[in-house]
Amino acid sequence: MSNEKYSRPLRVFEAFAGIGAQATALKRLNAKFEVVGISEWLVDAVICYDAIHNANKPYGEVPSYEEQLDYLSEFEFSRDSIRKTNLRSVEPEVIEKLYIAHRRSKNYGSISQLTGEIMPKCDILIYSFPCQDLSTGGNGGGMSEGSGTRSSLLWEIERILGELKSLNKLPRYLLMENVKTIRCERFMPDLEKFLGRLKSMGYENDKPMLLNALDFGIPQERERAFIVSKLGNHPLHVSETISRAKKERKFDATQFLRLDYETREVLRNEANVAQLNATPSRQVMWEKNGKLANADTIIRTITCNMDRTNTAALFEYTGVLGETFRRLTIREAFLFMGFTEEEYERTIHLDFSYRRMNRLIGNSIVVNVLEEIFRELFNGRYGINPREKN
């Protein structure tokens, strides 16, 4: 790629976009980039993505409810990430929010509907496909080609890339993210098969990276697998460089916890929402996950449901339910995932429940980890400052 091409914005396509940790990481790096499109079918995720990334972008006149429905009916959407939703059953005010968010975020809807022909040309395709069938907390359905599991949506990426190749539109870079079990013995044959298909299209695949948020300035024990692929036959060394970029594990978790209930009423209200009754099952949660809320706190992995037995953390708390304990607030969860309070506060007006927001943030990617990957991939290009030499 010529230097002239690096002078224009990096063209980014976010597949399985979620709430857009990918775009957030590039913003942190002051990168010169443009999100040319996203693919997301979960209604809440599309609306939340738009709130975080497009809040200051004006939107023109909104057509009538029937016109909104006519347009949106060309795409598949879901309220639960499992089954397609009949948009006629969705409240009109949600339809309007979805319509605006879909158009403003350049959303192409479900990955199964996306084709190489309609997908815009991009420099990097980032795909964080569903992990439910791979994670230890999931159903173990796997990701085999043709299996019909949610994790097998990985193969839609292979299909789209094949179509892009025939149109001479292949992205120069690919970045995969998923749970660490994607590298386990059971799933490795499918992963190797997929990477082999990429190689046959002309991609060089770097070694899979297992990266922990603890090594990138976040006091959260969260390991995720990442794989970088680059068009061409030049060997990649991203995994080696990222390994050297790890930071010393010194944290002050009070920078992420919001405990000032007495002077900030909003924090008290959020803590009350996160409080749990001390039922027998939740008492077991406390015994397994109870922590002191102090500078040395390291939380477990934030999942999409922090009301499970193995949750990220529980803290002693006296609130509307008396003396019990509480989970992380959604504000704190955003911070432990590398987002800012400002980005969290852009979502408050959506008035999503704790559970709905928990699902969105738990399925996201730690921004700090993505920053390091992008810094290495585009070191000194697209406005990203060169990495300092050790």
N, C-alpha and C positions, 0 to 999 in steps of 0.2 A: 504494500500500500504506500502510495506516495505521500510526501509531507503535505502536499496540497489537500489531500483528503483528510488529514488530521486537523486542518484548519477549520473545517466545518464541524458542526455539532455531532457528537456520537449518537447514532440512531439506535434506540433501545426498544426492544419488544419484550414485555413481561407476560409470559404465559403462566397460568395459575397465579395471577397477580396478587391475590389477597389484598392487603391494605397498602402494598407498595413499599416494603422495606428496601427494595432494590433502588427505586428512584430516590428514596430518602438518603441512602448511602452515597449516591452520586452527588446529591446536593451538599452533603457534608464535605465532600472533597472539592467543592466549587468547580465541579466538572462542567465543561461545555457539552451539554447533551440535550436530546429531545426524545421523549417517549413517543414513538410513532404509533404505538398501539399496545393494548393489553388484551388478554383473554381471561375472562372471569365470569362464571355463571351464578355464583352465590349472590343473591340480591343484597344482603347486608354488606358484603365485602365491596361490591361495586359502589354502593352509596357511601361507605366509610372511606374508601380510596379517594373518591371525589372530594369529600370533606377535608381530608388531610392535604391533598396535593393541588386542588383547584379552587379552594375557597375564595381566593381573590380574583378569579377569572370571571368576568361578566358573562351572563348568558342572556340571549335575546328573548324574544317573545316565545312563550310556550304554547304549542297548539292545543286544541281541545282534547279532552279525555279520550274520546274515540280515536282521534288521530294519533295520540300517544300509544294507545293499545295497538292500533294497526301497525305502527312502526315496530314496536317492541315484540310483536308476535312473530316477527321474522327470525327471532333469536330464542334460544332455550335458556331459561332461568330457573333457579331453584331457591326455595326458602330454607331447605335443610341440608343442602349439598349432596343429597342422595337421589331424589327424584325430581323430575321436571314439574314446575308449578304451572297451574292454569292461571294465567294473569287476570282472568275475569274474577278470580276469587281474592285478588289482592286489593287492599283499600286504595281508593283513588289518590289519596295524598301520597301513598308509597309509590304508586305508579308514576306520579309526577316527579318525585325525587329520583326514581330509577331512570326515567327518561332523560332528565338533565344530566345525571351522573354518567349514564351510558354514552351519551353524545359528547360530553365535555371531556371524558377520560379516553375517548377513542377506543371504546371497548368493542371487541369482536365476538363477545359472548362465549358460549361453550367451546372448548377446544375441539370437540368432535364436529363442530360446524365450520371451523376455520379451515380454509384451503390455501395452498400456496399462491393461487391466482389472486385472491383478494387480500392476502396478507401484505402489508407494505414492506418495502425493502428496508432491512435493518443491518446494523453492524454487529450487534450482539443479541442473541436470543437467550433469555433466562427462563428456566423452567423448573419449578418447584412442585412437582406433581403430587397428588394425594398420597399420604403416608399411612392411611388407616389400615391397609392390608399388609403393611410391613412392620409397623411399630409393635412393641411388646404389649401395649395396651389395646391393640386392635384385634381383628379376627383371624389373622394369619392367612388370609386368602392369597397373598402373594401378588406378583405383577407379571405373570406369564402372558405372552402374546395370545390374544384371543380368549382369555379367561373371563373377561367381562367384569373383573374387579375394578374398584376405583383406582387402585394403584397401577393397573394395566393401562391407564390412560397415557402412561409413558410412551406407548407405541403410537399414539396419535402424533407425538413429536416426530417420530421416525417417518410416519406417513407424510407429514407436512414438509419435512426436510427433503424427502424424495421428490415432492412436487416442486419445491423451490429449486432443486438441482436442475430439473428439466427446463425450468424457466430462467436459469442462470441468475438466480437471486439468493444463493446460499449466504447466510450470515458468516462473517469472518470468525466470530467467536461464539461459543456456546458455554453456558454455565448451568450445571445441574446442582440442585440441593435436595436432600432428603434425610430421613432418619438414619442413624448409623447402622441399623440392622440390614440396610440394603447391601452391605458388604459381607453378611454372614454366609455360611456355607450353603444354606438352603436357597438363598436368592442370588448368589453369585453367578450361576450359569445364565440366568436371565439378564443380569447386568452385563456380563461379558458378551452375550449375544447382541445386546443393544449397542454396546461400544464397537463391536465388530461391524455392525451396519454403518455406524458413523464413519469408521475407517474406510469402508468401501466407497463412501461418498467423497472421500478426500480429506477427512479430519484426522488430526493427530490428537490423541487423548492423553492428557497428563495423568499422573498417578492419582488415584482417589485420595482426597484429603479428609481426615477426621479432625475437625476443629472444634475446640471447646471455648465457649464464651469466657471462661475463666482466664484464658490466655490473651484476651483482648480487652481487658479493662472492665469487665462486667462480672459482678459477684453472683453468677448463676451457673450451676453445674449443668451445662447444656452442650452436648456433643452432637454435631451434625456432619453428614458426609457431603462433600462438594467435589465436583469433577469439572475441570476446564477442558474444552476442546477448541482447537484452532485449525482453520482451513490451511492446508499445506503440509509438507512433510518435514517441517523444522521441529526438532525435539523441544518439548516444553519443560520448564523447570519451575513453574509457579509453586508447586507443592513444597519444593526445597526452600524457596525464598520465604514463603509464608511461615514455614516452620521456624526460620531464623528470626522472623518478625514478632514472635510471641513475646509478651511482656511479662515482667515479674508479677506474680500473683499477690499484689498488695492492694487492698481495697478499703474504702470507707463506705460501708453500706448505708450509712445515714444520708449519703448523697442521693440514694435511691428510695429510701423509705420516707414516708410523709407522716410524721408523728406529732406535729404541732396542732393538736386538736383544739387547744384552748383559745388560740388567737385566730385560727382560720376555720370558720364554721363549715366551709365546703369540705375540708378534710375530715371533720367529725361526721358529716353526713355520708361521705364515701366509706368511712370506716364502719359506720352502722350498717350500710348495705352489705359490706363484706363480713359482718359478724355471723356466727353460727350458733345455733342452739347446742347445748352439751348433751346430745342424745348418745346412747351407747356406741353407735357406729362412729359418731364424730369424736367421741372420747378416745376411740382407737386411733383416729386421725391425729388427735393431739399428742398422744403418746409416741407416735411415729414421727411427727413433723414439727412438734413444738420447738420454738426457737426464742432466744432473747433477741429483741430488736435493738441491736447495737452496731457499732462500726465493724465488728468482726463477722457479722452475719453473712453466710453464703447460702443462698436458697437452692432448692432442687429445680429441675426442669419445669418451666411453666408449660402446662399442657392446655388443651382447649376446654378442660373441665377441672377447675380447681376445687371441686367438691368431692373428689375421689379420695380413697384411703391414702394413697401416696400423692400428696399435693406438694406444691412448691414450698410452702412454709405456712405455719400458723403462729400467731402471736397472742399473748395474753391481752385481753381487751375488756373494758367495762363500758358498755353502751346501752342501747335500747333493750337488749336481752339480759341485762345484768352483767355479772362477772363470768365471762366465758372466754372465747378466743375469736380471732378473725383471720380470714385469708388475706392475701395481698389485695389491696384495692386495685381497680383497673388503672388508675393513674400510676401506681407503683409498678404494675406489670408492664406498662408502656415504657417506663424508665429502665426497668431491668431487661427490656428488649432493645435498648439503645435509642428509643424515640425520645423526644423532648416533651416537657410539659405543655409547651405551646401546641405541639402536634396533637397531643391528647385532647387539649381544650377545644380544638377545632371540631372534635367529634361529640362534645357534650350536648349540643343542640339536637342531635339525632334522637336523643332520649331512648337509646337502646338499653335493654335490661343488662344486669351484670352478666348473666349467662351468655347473652348474645355477643357482648363485647369480649368476654372471656374466650369464646370460640375464635373470634377474629385475631386477637393478639396471640393466643396460644399456637395458632397455625402460621404465625409470621416467622421471619428470620431475624436473627440478631444483627442490627445495623452495623455495629462495630466490626463484625467478622466480614461482612460484605465490603466494607470500606477497604480493608486490607487486601482483599482479593482484587478489587478494582484498581487499587493503587499499584499493585504488581502488574496486572494485565496492561494497564494504560500508562505506565510509569513515564511521566514527562510529556504525555500526549493528551489531547482534548482538555487542556487547561489544568490537568492534575499535576501537582508539583512532583518532581522526581523524588524517589525514596532516598532518604539520607543514608549514606554509606556508613557501615559500622567501622 
